[in-house]
């Protein structure tokens, strides 16, 4: 698979346990990547827009992410807020045939 300039391999999906998230430094920005228990992979900005909470440490249920600091809720597939008054940036992310996480760093 040939990658575009904005596509980066972050590492193996196996490095993220199901239901959890991990932070990655990507070209000077932090991105939180989540592996849903149902098998989906999502990528969002790493800090909550409310007070900078570490979103990778939040709780993920389906596509709903809950910030660990003040319980703001976001849909990780769209970035839309479910509780709170502002959304989060999302990124296209997938797993390639070799099990590597691939992030398209162009913001949606």
ZAKE-573443 format. One record per residue: residue number from 1; x, y, z of N, C-alpha, C in turn. Coordinates in pm, 1 decimal. Layout:
REM ZAKE-573443
 pos      n_u      n_v      n_w     ca_u     ca_v     ca_w      c_u      c_v      c_w
 NUM        X        Y        Z        X        Y        Z        X        Y        Z
...
This chain:
REM ZAKE-573443
 pos      n_u      n_v      n_w     ca_u     ca_v     ca_w      c_u      c_v      c_w
   1     84.7   -118.9      0.0      0.0      0.0      0.0     88.3    123.9      0.0
   2     65.5    214.1    -91.5    139.6    338.8    -97.8     65.6    444.0    -16.8
   3    139.5    513.4     68.9     78.9    616.5    152.9     95.2    753.5     88.1
   4     -4.3    839.4    107.0      5.3    978.9     66.0     93.0   1052.7    165.7
   5    132.4   1174.5    132.0    217.2   1254.9    221.2    151.5   1280.2    356.8
   6     19.4   1286.5    361.1    -49.6   1316.7    487.0    -85.0   1190.3    565.9
   7    -47.9   1072.1    514.0    -79.4    946.6    582.0     44.5    892.6    652.4
   8     27.7    859.2    779.4    139.9    814.3    861.5    104.9    684.1    931.4
   9    198.8    592.2    935.9    182.3    469.5   1014.2    224.4    500.9   1157.5
  10    136.6    467.8   1252.2    162.8    498.9   1393.5    215.2    380.2   1472.8
  11    195.2    260.3   1422.7    238.0    141.0   1494.2    129.9     35.2   1487.9
  12    154.8    -78.0   1552.6     58.4   -188.3   1545.6    -67.5   -161.9   1628.0
  13   -181.0   -204.2   1574.8   -307.3   -192.5   1648.1   -299.2   -267.1   1780.5
  14   -221.3   -373.3   1784.7   -208.5   -452.9   1906.9   -148.4   -374.1   2023.3
  15    -91.1   -256.0   1996.8    -35.6   -173.3   2104.6   -144.0    -99.3   2182.7
  16   -268.7   -103.2   2133.8   -380.6    -39.1   2203.6   -479.7   -148.1   2243.5
  17   -498.8   -172.1   2372.6   -596.7   -272.7   2414.5   -738.7   -231.8   2374.3
  18   -825.1   -328.9   2344.8   -964.0   -296.5   2310.8  -1030.2   -212.4   2420.0
  19  -1100.4   -106.6   2378.5  -1169.8    -19.2   2471.7  -1084.7     93.5   2526.5
  20   -960.2    104.5   2481.6   -869.8    206.9   2534.6   -817.8    298.1   2424.6
  21   -749.5    404.6   2468.0   -687.9    499.7   2376.7   -542.2    521.0   2412.2
  22   -466.5    570.1   2316.3   -325.9    603.4   2335.4   -296.6    733.4   2262.5
  23   -205.0    812.6   2320.1   -161.2    936.2   2256.3    -44.4    909.0   2162.9
  24    -42.9    982.3   2052.3     67.3    977.5   1957.7    106.5   1121.0   1925.7
  25    237.1   1145.7   1914.9    286.3   1275.0   1868.7    297.3   1268.0   1717.6
  26    222.3   1354.6   1650.8    217.1   1353.2   1505.1    250.3   1493.0   1453.5
  27    367.3   1506.1   1396.6    410.0   1632.6   1336.1    384.8   1751.6   1427.9
  28    423.6   1738.4   1553.4    411.6   1847.1   1649.4    277.0   1858.9   1718.7
  29    185.2   1771.0   1688.7     53.5   1770.9   1755.6     30.9   1637.3   1822.4
  30    -49.6   1639.0   1928.9    -86.1   1514.2   1996.1   -222.0   1470.1   1944.7
  31   -230.1   1342.1   1912.5   -352.6   1281.4   1862.0   -383.0   1160.2   1949.2
  32   -508.1   1146.5   1991.5   -551.4   1030.1   2068.9   -615.8    930.7   1972.9
  33   -567.3    806.7   1975.6   -621.4    700.9   1889.9   -686.0    596.8   1979.9
  34   -807.2    558.0   1944.9   -886.4    464.4   2025.0   -915.1    337.8   1946.5
  35   -913.4    226.2   2019.0   -953.7     97.2   1963.2  -1080.7     54.5   2035.6
  36  -1191.3     62.8   1966.7  -1320.2     28.6   2027.0  -1329.9   -122.6   2048.5
  37  -1404.8   -162.1   2149.0  -1423.8   -304.8   2176.1  -1491.2   -376.2   2059.5
  38  -1574.7   -304.2   1985.1  -1644.4   -362.8   1870.3  -1556.2   -368.9   1745.6
  39  -1432.8   -319.0   1756.4  -1339.7   -329.7   1645.0  -1309.0   -202.1   1570.1
  40  -1382.4    -95.3   1592.2  -1354.3     30.5   1523.3  -1229.3     98.1   1576.7
  41  -1170.2    183.8   1494.0  -1054.4    263.5   1533.1  -1089.4    409.1   1505.2
  42  -1060.0    495.9   1601.9  -1094.7    637.6   1592.2   -974.3    721.8   1631.9
  43   -963.1    841.4   1575.4   -856.3    934.7   1610.4   -915.0   1073.8   1628.4
  44   -876.3   1138.8   1739.2   -925.8   1272.7   1772.1   -812.0   1354.8   1831.9
  45   -836.0   1483.8   1847.2   -738.7   1567.2   1917.6   -717.9   1509.0   2056.6
  46   -599.4   1526.7   2113.7   -565.1   1461.8   2240.1   -620.6   1532.7   2363.2
  47   -646.7   1661.9   2353.9   -689.8   1738.6   2470.8   -836.0   1780.4   2459.0
  48   -908.2   1767.4   2567.6  -1046.5   1812.5   2571.9  -1050.6   1964.7   2556.1
  49  -1141.7   2018.0   2475.8  -1149.2   2162.9   2457.0  -1195.9   2237.6   2582.2
  50  -1253.1   2168.5   2678.1  -1304.5   2231.8   2798.5  -1190.7   2280.0   2888.7
  51  -1109.8   2186.0   2937.4  -1000.5   2221.9   3027.4   -872.4   2143.7   2998.3
  52   -861.1   2091.9   2875.8   -738.2   2023.8   2837.2   -722.6   1882.7   2891.2
  53   -832.6   1821.7   2933.9   -826.0   1685.5   2986.4   -767.6   1588.4   2885.5
  54   -695.2   1486.8   2932.6   -632.1   1389.5   2843.0   -733.8   1289.6   2789.0
  55   -782.1   1313.6   2669.0   -890.2   1232.5   2614.6   -853.2   1085.2   2600.0
  56   -726.3   1052.8   2576.2   -686.8    911.9   2564.1   -711.4    834.9   2693.0
  57   -722.6    905.9   2805.3   -751.0    842.3   2934.2   -900.4    833.0   2962.9
  58   -982.2    882.1   2870.9  -1126.6    882.4   2891.4  -1187.5    744.3   2871.5
  59  -1316.6    736.9   2899.1  -1390.7    612.6   2882.0  -1454.8    611.3   2743.5
  60  -1439.9    499.2   2673.2  -1497.5    484.5   2540.8  -1600.6    373.2   2544.0
  61  -1724.9    407.6   2507.3  -1832.0    309.4   2496.2  -1896.0    324.6   2360.0
  62  -1876.7    226.3   2272.6  -1923.4    241.2   2135.0  -1844.3    352.0   2069.0
  63  -1912.7    456.0   2025.9  -1842.2    571.3   1969.1  -1850.9    694.7   2059.9
  64  -1891.4    673.7   2185.7  -1902.2    784.7   2280.9  -1779.1    786.3   2370.8
  65  -1712.4    901.0   2372.8  -1594.9    921.6   2456.3  -1631.0   1017.9   2568.7
  66  -1594.3    981.0   2692.5  -1619.8   1066.3   2808.1  -1485.8   1116.0   2861.1
  67  -1469.9   1247.0   2866.8  -1347.2   1307.3   2917.5  -1328.5   1267.9   3064.8
  68  -1206.9   1229.8   3104.3  -1184.5   1185.5   3241.9  -1189.3   1296.8   3346.7
  69  -1179.7   1422.3   3306.0  -1177.8   1530.0   3405.2  -1316.0   1579.7   3445.1
  70  -1399.6   1611.8   3348.9  -1528.1   1673.7   3381.0  -1646.3   1609.1   3309.9
  71  -1626.7   1489.1   3256.3  -1733.6   1407.8   3196.9  -1800.5   1468.4   3073.5
  72  -1729.8   1557.2   3003.4  -1784.1   1601.1   2874.4  -1785.4   1480.8   2782.1
  73  -1886.0   1472.2   2696.3  -1902.7   1356.6   2608.2  -1895.2   1400.0   2462.3
  74  -1830.2   1314.3   2382.7  -1812.2   1341.6   2239.9  -1837.8   1214.9   2161.0
  75  -1885.8   1233.0   2038.2  -1894.5   1122.2   1943.7  -1760.5   1117.9   1870.9
  76  -1680.9   1012.1   1892.4  -1547.1   1007.4   1832.5  -1550.2    986.5   1681.7
  77  -1662.4    944.9   1627.3  -1668.9    927.6   1482.5  -1691.7   1060.0   1409.7
  78  -1754.2   1156.0   1476.6  -1784.0   1285.1   1413.0  -1718.2   1404.4   1482.2
  79  -1683.2   1388.0   1610.6  -1630.9   1499.1   1689.6  -1739.5   1583.3   1753.2
  80  -1865.3   1550.7   1727.7  -1976.4   1629.8   1781.5  -1986.5   1615.7   1933.2
  81  -2020.1   1725.6   2001.3  -2038.8   1717.3   2146.6  -2172.7   1651.9   2180.3
  82  -2172.0   1568.2   2281.3  -2295.5   1509.4   2333.4  -2327.6   1570.0   2468.6
  83  -2227.0   1627.8   2532.6  -2242.0   1704.7   2655.6  -2129.5   1806.1   2652.4
  84  -2161.8   1930.6   2673.8  -2063.6   2037.1   2657.7  -2104.2   2120.2   2538.0
  85  -2029.5   2226.0   2513.8  -2073.5   2317.4   2409.3  -1977.3   2331.4   2291.8
  86  -1877.7   2243.4   2281.7  -1791.6   2247.0   2163.9  -1742.4   2106.7   2131.9
  87  -1716.6   2084.0   2004.6  -1673.6   1952.5   1959.7  -1522.4   1938.4   1957.8
  88  -1477.6   1825.9   1905.9  -1335.4   1796.4   1895.6  -1299.4   1764.6   1751.2
  89  -1172.3   1785.9   1717.1  -1122.9   1751.5   1583.5  -1112.0   1600.0   1570.9
  90  -1145.9   1550.3   1455.5  -1130.4   1407.9   1426.7  -1038.8   1391.4   1306.0
  91   -982.3   1274.5   1293.7   -892.5   1240.6   1183.7   -934.6   1106.4   1126.1
  92   -914.1   1087.7    997.4   -937.9    957.1    936.2   -827.6    862.4    981.8
  93   -867.9    742.6   1021.5   -771.3    643.5   1069.1   -822.9    505.2   1031.4
  94   -732.4    414.1   1002.2   -770.2    276.9    968.0   -652.6    185.5    999.0
  95   -677.3     57.3    985.1   -573.7    -42.7   1005.9   -544.4   -106.4    870.5
  96   -416.5   -109.2    832.4   -381.4   -166.4    702.4   -372.6   -319.0    710.6
  97   -340.8   -381.5    600.0   -338.5   -527.6    591.9   -235.1   -592.0    683.7
  98   -133.6   -515.5    723.7    -30.7   -570.2    812.3    -59.6   -541.9    959.9
  99   -178.0   -484.6    989.6   -215.5   -456.8   1128.5   -161.9   -326.1   1184.0
 100   -110.4   -239.4   1097.2    -57.1   -109.4   1138.7   -166.7     -2.7   1135.6
 101   -165.8     83.6   1235.4   -257.6    196.8   1239.4   -207.7    301.8   1140.8
 102   -295.6    346.0   1051.3   -260.7    448.8    953.7   -349.6    569.6    979.9
 103   -286.9    684.2    998.0   -358.0    809.0   1027.1   -343.1    903.2    909.0
 104   -455.6    957.6    863.0   -452.3   1065.9    764.7   -453.2   1193.9    846.3
 105   -342.6   1265.9    844.9   -327.1   1380.9    933.1   -400.6   1505.7    884.8
 106   -465.0   1500.2    770.1   -549.1   1612.1    728.7   -671.3   1613.1    817.5
 107   -700.4   1726.5    878.1   -814.2   1735.7    969.1   -944.1   1725.5    889.3
 108  -1039.0   1651.4    946.1  -1171.6   1639.4    881.6  -1245.1   1770.2    890.0
